[in-house]
Amino acid sequence: MNILDGKKLIIIGDRDGIPGQAIEECVKAIQNVEVLFSATECFV
């Protein structure tokens, strides 16, 4: 059982931190998780 099991995610990454695409790739390894939206933003 995983804390994200069966969840739908919205991923917002940071340009100077961890990009959204990197987080999305990590989450893809978990079964029963759906990524609805993934983006990398610049918070200035």
C-alpha distance matrix in Angstrom:
0.0 3.8 6.8 8.6 6.8 10.0 12.2 15.8 17.1 20.7 21.3 24.5 25.5 28.6 31.6 32.3 28.7 25.7 26.5 24.3 24.4 23.0 19.9 19.5 19.7 16.9 14.6 15.8 13.8 10.5 10.2 10.7 12.2 16.0 18.5 21.3 23.6 24.0 27.1 28.8 31.2 34.0 34.0 37.6
3.8 0.0 3.8 5.4 5.1 8.8 10.0 13.3 14.0 17.4 17.7 20.9 21.8 24.9 27.8 28.5 25.0 22.0 22.8 20.7 21.0 19.5 16.4 16.2 16.7 13.8 11.4 13.2 11.7 8.3 9.1 9.7 10.0 13.7 15.7 18.6 20.5 20.6 23.6 25.1 27.5 30.2 30.3 33.9
6.8 3.8 0.0 3.8 5.7 8.7 8.6 11.8 12.2 15.3 15.8 18.8 20.0 23.0 26.2 26.9 23.4 20.7 21.7 19.4 20.4 19.2 15.7 15.9 17.2 14.3 11.7 14.2 13.6 10.2 11.3 11.0 10.3 13.4 14.9 17.4 19.0 19.3 22.1 23.5 25.5 28.1 27.8 31.3
8.6 5.4 3.8 0.0 3.8 6.2 5.4 8.3 8.8 12.2 12.9 16.2 17.7 21.0 24.1 25.3 22.0 19.1 19.4 16.7 17.5 16.8 13.3 12.8 14.4 12.1 8.9 11.2 11.3 7.9 8.9 8.1 6.6 9.6 11.1 13.7 15.5 16.0 19.0 20.8 23.0 26.0 26.1 29.7
6.8 5.1 5.7 3.8 0.0 3.8 5.6 9.0 10.8 14.5 15.7 19.2 20.8 24.3 27.3 28.6 25.4 22.2 22.3 19.4 19.6 19.1 15.9 14.8 15.9 13.9 10.6 11.6 11.3 7.5 6.9 5.6 6.0 9.4 12.1 14.6 17.1 18.1 21.4 23.6 26.0 29.1 29.4 33.2
10.0 8.8 8.7 6.2 3.8 0.0 3.8 6.9 9.8 13.6 15.6 19.3 21.4 25.0 28.0 29.8 26.8 23.6 23.1 19.9 20.1 20.3 17.2 15.4 17.0 15.7 12.0 12.5 13.2 9.6 8.0 4.8 5.4 7.7 10.9 12.7 15.8 17.4 21.0 23.7 26.0 29.3 29.7 33.5
12.2 10.0 8.6 5.4 5.6 3.8 0.0 3.8 6.4 10.0 12.3 15.8 18.2 21.8 24.9 26.8 23.9 21.0 20.4 17.1 17.9 18.3 14.9 13.4 15.7 14.6 10.9 12.1 13.5 10.4 9.9 7.1 5.3 6.5 8.6 10.1 12.8 14.5 17.9 20.5 22.6 25.9 26.2 29.9
15.8 13.3 11.8 8.3 9.0 6.9 3.8 0.0 3.8 7.1 9.9 13.4 16.2 19.9 22.8 25.0 22.5 19.7 18.5 14.9 15.8 17.0 13.8 11.9 14.7 14.5 10.8 11.8 14.2 11.8 11.5 8.8 6.0 4.7 5.8 6.4 9.3 11.5 14.9 17.9 19.9 23.4 23.9 27.7
17.1 14.0 12.2 8.8 10.8 9.8 6.4 3.8 0.0 3.8 6.1 9.7 12.4 16.1 19.0 21.3 18.8 16.0 14.9 11.4 12.7 13.9 10.7 9.3 12.6 12.4 9.2 11.0 13.7 11.9 12.8 11.0 7.4 6.2 4.8 5.7 7.1 8.4 11.6 14.3 16.3 19.7 20.2 24.0
20.7 17.4 15.3 12.2 14.5 13.6 10.0 7.1 3.8 0.0 3.8 6.6 9.9 13.4 16.3 18.8 16.9 14.5 13.0 9.5 11.5 13.3 10.5 9.5 13.2 13.6 11.2 13.0 16.0 15.0 16.1 14.6 10.9 9.0 6.2 5.6 4.9 6.0 8.6 11.4 12.9 16.4 17.0 20.7
21.3 17.7 15.8 12.9 15.7 15.6 12.3 9.9 6.1 3.8 0.0 3.8 6.4 10.0 12.9 15.3 13.2 10.7 9.3 5.9 8.4 9.9 7.3 7.2 10.9 11.4 9.9 12.1 15.0 14.7 16.6 16.0 12.1 10.8 7.5 8.1 6.1 4.6 6.4 8.4 10.4 13.8 14.6 18.4
24.5 20.9 18.8 16.2 19.2 19.3 15.8 13.4 9.7 6.6 3.8 0.0 3.8 6.9 9.9 12.3 10.8 9.2 7.8 5.4 9.0 10.5 8.7 9.6 13.0 13.6 12.9 15.2 18.1 18.1 20.3 19.7 15.9 14.5 11.1 11.1 8.1 5.9 5.2 5.8 6.9 10.1 10.8 14.6
25.5 21.8 20.0 17.7 20.8 21.4 18.2 16.2 12.4 9.9 6.4 3.8 0.0 3.8 6.7 8.9 7.3 5.6 4.4 3.9 7.6 8.3 7.5 9.4 12.2 12.7 13.1 15.5 18.0 18.5 21.2 21.4 17.6 16.6 13.2 14.0 10.9 7.8 6.1 4.5 6.2 8.6 9.8 13.4
28.6 24.9 23.0 21.0 24.3 25.0 21.8 19.9 16.1 13.4 10.0 6.9 3.8 0.0 3.8 5.5 4.9 5.5 5.3 7.0 10.2 10.5 10.4 12.8 15.0 15.5 16.4 18.9 21.1 21.9 24.8 25.1 21.4 20.4 17.0 17.5 14.3 11.1 8.6 5.4 5.3 6.0 7.0 10.2
31.6 27.8 26.2 24.1 27.3 28.0 24.9 22.8 19.0 16.3 12.9 9.9 6.7 3.8 0.0 3.8 5.6 6.7 5.8 8.6 10.7 11.1 12.3 14.5 16.1 17.1 18.5 20.5 22.8 24.1 27.0 27.5 23.9 22.8 19.2 19.7 16.3 12.8 9.7 6.0 5.8 5.3 7.8 10.0
32.3 28.5 26.9 25.3 28.6 29.8 26.8 25.0 21.3 18.8 15.3 12.3 8.9 5.5 3.8 0.0 3.8 6.8 7.9 11.1 13.2 12.7 13.8 16.6 17.8 18.2 20.0 22.3 24.1 25.5 28.6 29.4 25.9 25.2 21.8 22.7 19.4 16.0 13.2 9.6 9.1 7.5 8.6 10.0
28.7 25.0 23.4 22.0 25.4 26.8 23.9 22.5 18.8 16.9 13.2 10.8 7.3 4.9 5.6 3.8 0.0 3.8 6.4 9.5 11.7 10.4 10.9 14.2 15.4 15.2 17.0 19.6 21.1 22.3 25.6 26.5 23.0 22.8 19.7 21.0 18.1 14.7 12.7 9.5 10.0 9.6 10.2 12.4
25.7 22.0 20.7 19.1 22.2 23.6 21.0 19.7 16.0 14.5 10.7 9.2 5.6 5.5 6.7 6.8 3.8 0.0 3.8 6.5 8.5 6.7 7.2 10.5 11.6 11.5 13.4 15.9 17.4 18.7 22.0 23.0 19.6 19.5 16.5 18.2 15.6 12.1 10.8 8.4 10.2 11.1 12.3 15.1
26.5 22.8 21.7 19.4 22.3 23.1 20.4 18.5 14.9 13.0 9.3 7.8 4.4 5.3 5.8 7.9 6.4 3.8 0.0 3.8 5.5 5.4 6.7 8.9 10.3 11.4 12.9 14.8 17.0 18.5 21.4 22.2 18.7 17.9 14.6 15.9 13.0 9.3 7.6 5.3 8.1 9.9 12.1 15.1
24.3 20.7 19.4 16.7 19.4 19.9 17.1 14.9 11.4 9.5 5.9 5.4 3.9 7.0 8.6 11.1 9.5 6.5 3.8 0.0 3.8 5.4 5.2 6.1 8.7 10.1 10.6 12.3 15.1 16.1 18.7 19.1 15.5 14.3 10.9 12.1 9.3 5.6 5.1 4.9 8.3 11.2 13.2 16.7
24.4 21.0 20.4 17.5 19.6 20.1 17.9 15.8 12.7 11.5 8.4 9.0 7.6 10.2 10.7 13.2 11.7 8.5 5.5 3.8 0.0 3.8 5.4 4.9 6.2 8.8 9.8 10.5 13.3 15.1 17.6 18.4 15.1 14.0 10.8 12.5 10.2 6.7 7.0 7.4 11.1 14.0 16.4 19.7
23.0 19.5 19.2 16.8 19.1 20.3 18.3 17.0 13.9 13.3 9.9 10.5 8.3 10.5 11.1 12.7 10.4 6.7 5.4 5.4 3.8 0.0 3.8 5.4 5.2 6.5 8.8 10.1 12.0 14.1 17.1 18.6 15.5 15.2 12.6 15.0 13.1 9.7 10.1 9.6 13.0 15.3 17.4 20.5
19.9 16.4 15.7 13.3 15.9 17.2 14.9 13.8 10.7 10.5 7.3 8.7 7.5 10.4 12.3 13.8 10.9 7.2 6.7 5.2 5.4 3.8 0.0 3.8 5.5 5.2 6.3 8.8 10.7 11.8 14.9 16.0 12.7 12.8 10.3 13.0 11.5 8.6 9.8 10.1 13.2 15.8 17.2 20.6
19.5 16.2 15.9 12.8 14.8 15.4 13.4 11.9 9.3 9.5 7.2 9.6 9.4 12.8 14.5 16.6 14.2 10.5 8.9 6.1 4.9 5.4 3.8 0.0 3.8 5.4 5.1 6.2 9.2 10.4 12.8 13.7 10.4 9.9 7.3 10.3 9.3 7.0 9.3 10.8 14.2 17.4 19.1 22.7
19.7 16.7 17.2 14.4 15.9 17.0 15.7 14.7 12.6 13.2 10.9 13.0 12.2 15.0 16.1 17.8 15.4 11.6 10.3 8.7 6.2 5.2 5.5 3.8 0.0 3.8 5.5 5.3 7.3 9.8 12.5 14.3 11.8 11.9 10.2 13.4 12.7 10.4 12.4 13.3 16.9 19.8 21.8 25.1
16.9 13.8 14.3 12.1 13.9 15.7 14.6 14.5 12.4 13.6 11.4 13.6 12.7 15.5 17.1 18.2 15.2 11.5 11.4 10.1 8.8 6.5 5.2 5.4 3.8 0.0 3.8 5.5 6.0 7.9 11.4 13.5 11.1 12.3 11.2 14.8 14.5 12.3 14.3 15.0 18.3 20.9 22.3 25.7
14.6 11.4 11.7 8.9 10.6 12.0 10.9 10.8 9.2 11.2 9.9 12.9 13.1 16.4 18.5 20.0 17.0 13.4 12.9 10.6 9.8 8.8 6.3 5.1 5.5 3.8 0.0 3.8 5.3 5.6 8.6 10.1 7.4 8.8 8.2 11.9 12.4 11.1 13.9 15.4 18.6 21.5 22.8 26.4
15.8 13.2 14.2 11.2 11.6 12.5 12.1 11.8 11.0 13.0 12.1 15.2 15.5 18.9 20.5 22.3 19.6 15.9 14.8 12.3 10.5 10.1 8.8 6.2 5.3 5.5 3.8 0.0 3.8 5.4 7.4 9.3 7.4 8.3 8.3 12.0 12.9 12.0 15.1 16.9 20.4 23.6 25.2 28.8
13.8 11.7 13.6 11.3 11.3 13.2 13.5 14.2 13.7 16.0 15.0 18.1 18.0 21.1 22.8 24.1 21.1 17.4 17.0 15.1 13.3 12.0 10.7 9.2 7.3 6.0 5.3 3.8 0.0 3.8 6.5 9.6 8.9 11.0 11.7 15.5 16.6 15.6 18.4 19.9 23.3 26.2 27.7 31.3
10.5 8.3 10.2 7.9 7.5 9.6 10.4 11.8 11.9 15.0 14.7 18.1 18.5 21.9 24.1 25.5 22.3 18.7 18.5 16.1 15.1 14.1 11.8 10.4 9.8 7.9 5.6 5.4 3.8 0.0 3.8 6.6 6.3 9.3 10.9 14.6 16.3 15.9 19.1 20.9 24.0 27.1 28.2 31.8
10.2 9.1 11.3 8.9 6.9 8.0 9.9 11.5 12.8 16.1 16.6 20.3 21.2 24.8 27.0 28.6 25.6 22.0 21.4 18.7 17.6 17.1 14.9 12.8 12.5 11.4 8.6 7.4 6.5 3.8 0.0 3.8 5.6 8.7 11.4 14.7 17.1 17.5 21.0 23.2 26.4 29.6 30.8 34.5
10.7 9.7 11.0 8.1 5.6 4.8 7.1 8.8 11.0 14.6 16.0 19.7 21.4 25.1 27.5 29.4 26.5 23.0 22.2 19.1 18.4 18.6 16.0 13.7 14.3 13.5 10.1 9.3 9.6 6.6 3.8 0.0 3.8 6.6 10.1 12.7 15.7 16.9 20.6 23.2 26.1 29.5 30.5 34.3
12.2 10.0 10.3 6.6 6.0 5.4 5.3 6.0 7.4 10.9 12.1 15.9 17.6 21.4 23.9 25.9 23.0 19.6 18.7 15.5 15.1 15.5 12.7 10.4 11.8 11.1 7.4 7.4 8.9 6.3 5.6 3.8 0.0 3.8 6.7 9.6 12.2 13.3 16.9 19.5 22.3 25.7 26.7 30.5
16.0 13.7 13.4 9.6 9.4 7.7 6.5 4.7 6.2 9.0 10.8 14.5 16.6 20.4 22.8 25.2 22.8 19.5 17.9 14.3 14.0 15.2 12.8 9.9 11.9 12.3 8.8 8.3 11.0 9.3 8.7 6.6 3.8 0.0 3.8 6.1 9.2 10.9 14.7 17.8 20.5 24.1 25.3 29.1
18.5 15.7 14.9 11.1 12.1 10.9 8.6 5.8 4.8 6.2 7.5 11.1 13.2 17.0 19.2 21.8 19.7 16.5 14.6 10.9 10.8 12.6 10.3 7.3 10.2 11.2 8.2 8.3 11.7 10.9 11.4 10.1 6.7 3.8 0.0 3.8 5.7 7.1 10.9 14.0 16.7 20.4 21.8 25.5
21.3 18.6 17.4 13.7 14.6 12.7 10.1 6.4 5.7 5.6 8.1 11.1 14.0 17.5 19.7 22.7 21.0 18.2 15.9 12.1 12.5 15.0 13.0 10.3 13.4 14.8 11.9 12.0 15.5 14.6 14.7 12.7 9.6 6.1 3.8 0.0 3.8 7.0 10.5 14.1 16.2 20.0 21.2 24.9
23.6 20.5 19.0 15.5 17.1 15.8 12.8 9.3 7.1 4.9 6.1 8.1 10.9 14.3 16.3 19.4 18.1 15.6 13.0 9.3 10.2 13.1 11.5 9.3 12.7 14.5 12.4 12.9 16.6 16.3 17.1 15.7 12.2 9.2 5.7 3.8 0.0 3.8 6.8 10.5 12.5 16.3 17.8 21.4
24.0 20.6 19.3 16.0 18.1 17.4 14.5 11.5 8.4 6.0 4.6 5.9 7.8 11.1 12.8 16.0 14.7 12.1 9.3 5.6 6.7 9.7 8.6 7.0 10.4 12.3 11.1 12.0 15.6 15.9 17.5 16.9 13.3 10.9 7.1 7.0 3.8 0.0 3.8 7.2 9.9 13.7 15.5 19.2
27.1 23.6 22.1 19.0 21.4 21.0 17.9 14.9 11.6 8.6 6.4 5.2 6.1 8.6 9.7 13.2 12.7 10.8 7.6 5.1 7.0 10.1 9.8 9.3 12.4 14.3 13.9 15.1 18.4 19.1 21.0 20.6 16.9 14.7 10.9 10.5 6.8 3.8 0.0 3.8 6.4 10.1 12.4 15.8
28.8 25.1 23.5 20.8 23.6 23.7 20.5 17.9 14.3 11.4 8.4 5.8 4.5 5.4 6.0 9.6 9.5 8.4 5.3 4.9 7.4 9.6 10.1 10.8 13.3 15.0 15.4 16.9 19.9 20.9 23.2 23.2 19.5 17.8 14.0 14.1 10.5 7.2 3.8 0.0 3.8 7.0 9.6 12.9
31.2 27.5 25.5 23.0 26.0 26.0 22.6 19.9 16.3 12.9 10.4 6.9 6.2 5.3 5.8 9.1 10.0 10.2 8.1 8.3 11.1 13.0 13.2 14.2 16.9 18.3 18.6 20.4 23.3 24.0 26.4 26.1 22.3 20.5 16.7 16.2 12.5 9.9 6.4 3.8 0.0 3.8 6.3 9.5
34.0 30.2 28.1 26.0 29.1 29.3 25.9 23.4 19.7 16.4 13.8 10.1 8.6 6.0 5.3 7.5 9.6 11.1 9.9 11.2 14.0 15.3 15.8 17.4 19.8 20.9 21.5 23.6 26.2 27.1 29.6 29.5 25.7 24.1 20.4 20.0 16.3 13.7 10.1 7.0 3.8 0.0 3.8 6.1
34.0 30.3 27.8 26.1 29.4 29.7 26.2 23.9 20.2 17.0 14.6 10.8 9.8 7.0 7.8 8.6 10.2 12.3 12.1 13.2 16.4 17.4 17.2 19.1 21.8 22.3 22.8 25.2 27.7 28.2 30.8 30.5 26.7 25.3 21.8 21.2 17.8 15.5 12.4 9.6 6.3 3.8 0.0 3.8
37.6 33.9 31.3 29.7 33.2 33.5 29.9 27.7 24.0 20.7 18.4 14.6 13.4 10.2 10.0 10.0 12.4 15.1 15.1 16.7 19.7 20.5 20.6 22.7 25.1 25.7 26.4 28.8 31.3 31.8 34.5 34.3 30.5 29.1 25.5 24.9 21.4 19.2 15.8 12.9 9.5 6.1 3.8 0.0
